[in-house]
Amino acid sequence: MTIKNINTKRYILRKVEKSDAQEIYKILSDKNVIENLNMKLHESIEDTKSLIEDYLTEHEKGLKFPYSIIDKDTLEFIGVFLIKIDLYDEDCFEFTVYLKKEHWGIGIYSEVLPYMTKIAFEEIKTGNFRGFVMEKNKASSKVLLRNNFILEKIFEVPGIDGKIESYLITKEQYKNMINDRK
């Protein structure tokens, strides 16, 4: 599947590009951002360039779909929404979202998630779609619940400080949600 640009009310979602490295590095070198992700702090721009290279290589294989989130009015790079194959569930894709800290709490995640869910089910054709959230990140948990994801389980991962919540929406739940809107 080729990543096409998507326009939401306030944002343009487009494929991550190598030229996004500096902006992504700013995000992933921020300890406040990393504490909410299952990722290591980026200590150099080379870490970020390597990550982008992985995104693009895995996209060619149909395993990762990396979207940059761009403000429509200012064209500012805001963050990344990554859809990727769930390595533990062959009929599932999962996602990761990371945003510049100064853009937290203004509804970006709420606005973008429905579009990404549609892509996961209607274009990628996944059977299930899953998001993981640090238990302390209550705002993200609320966004998932408002978008018909169901808390599946809470677990711990060695080396990560805090519990992780797993939220899931199945293809059947997605179809019912779409039919209920008609």
N, C-alpha and C positions, 0 to 999 in steps of 0.2 A: 504494500500500500504506500503510495506516495503521500507525503504530508502536504496538504494544501492549506493556504492561509484561511483562517476563520476570523470573522468579525463578530465580536460580542458588542454589547452596548458601549463599553468603554475601552475595550482592548482588541488588539490584533494578536492572534495566535499564529505563529509561523515556525517553521523548522529551525532548530538551533543551528547556528553557523559557527565556523571557526572564528569569525570576527567577534563573536560574543564572549570570547575568553576573558577579557579584562572585567567585564560586567559580572560574569558568573564567578570569577575569582573573588571579587568584592563581597559577594554573598557568602561563598563557601569558606572564606577565611575569617568570617565573623563567628566568634564562639557562641553568641546568642542564637544564631541560626542553627549551627551544628548541634547544639544540645537538644534540638527537636527532631533531628534526623539520625538515621542509622548510617552515618558517613563519618569519615575522618576529616578533621580540619585541613583545609588546603594551606600548605605552608609556602607554596610558590606558584607562580603562574604556570609552571610546567605541570603541576598536579592537575590544574584545570584543563590545560590543552590535552592532556592524556585522557581525561574524562570525556571531553568533547569528541575526541577521536574514537573512543569506545562507543559513544552514543551513535555516531555516524556509521561506524562499521556494523554495529548490531542492528541499526535501522535497515541497512541493505539486506540483512538476513531475515527481516520481519520480526525481530525480537524486542526492539526498543523504538519508541516513537517520541522523540524529544521536541517539545514545543517551547519556544520563547514567548514570554508574555510581554507585549509592548503597549504602552499607553497610546491610545489613538490621537489624543490632542497634542502631547509633547514629544511623542516617539521615543520616550524614555524606556529603557530596558528595565522591567520590573522583577522578572524571575523566570522560573522554568517549571513546566508541568511535564513530567516524564511518565509515559505509559510503557510498561515493560512486562515481558513474560514472567509469570510466577514460577520460579524454578522448582517449587514443591507441589504444584498443582498444574498439570499439563493443559487443563481446560480453563485456565484463568490468567488474566493479566492483572497486574497491580499498578499502583501509581505512587509517585513521589512529587511533592510540590515544595519548592523553596522560593522565597520572596525576599527582596531587600527589607530589612527590619523596619525602615521608615514607612513601608507600605502595609505593614500588618494592621489588621483590625478595620480595614475600610471596605471589606466585602469582595475583594478580588477572588478569593477561593470560592466563595458562594456563587459568583458570576460565571466563573470558568468551569467548575465541576460538571454542571449539566451538559455542556458541550463535549467535554472529554468522555463522559459516560456514554453519550450518543456515539461518539467515534469508536469507543471500545466495543460496543455491541453491534452497531450497524455497519461499520467499515472494517474493523479488525476481525469482527465476528467471534469475539470471545464468549465462552459459556458463562463465566463469572468475572466480576470486577471487584478488586479488593484494595482497600487503603489501610495503611498502618499509621497509628498516631501514638505519640508518647502520652501516657495516661494523664500527665499534668497539663497537656495542651487541650484544655476544655473547649476552647473556641473552635478548633478543628473538628473535635468530636461532634459538636453541635451541627456544624455544616454537613457532615456525613449523615447524621440522623435526619436532618431536614431534607436530604436528597435520597431518602429511602434506603440507605445502607443500614444494615443490622449489625449490632455488636455481636461478633462471632466468638471471640475469646480474648482473654487478657493473659499475657505471658511475660516472662523475663528472658533476657538474652545476656549471657556472660559478657562482661566488659561494658555494658550499657547501664548507666545510672537511671533506674526507674523502670516501671513496667510499660509494656507496649500493648495497645488495644488494636485488634484486627476487626475491621468492618468489611462487610460483604454485601453485594447485590448480585443476584442471579439473573440470567437471561429471562427467566419466567417472571421474576419480580419487575424487571425493566419493562417487559411487554405489558404487564398489568398496569404499571404506572403510566405508560404511554396511552393505553386504551382508556384509562380513567380520565385523562385530560381531554379526550374527544367528546 
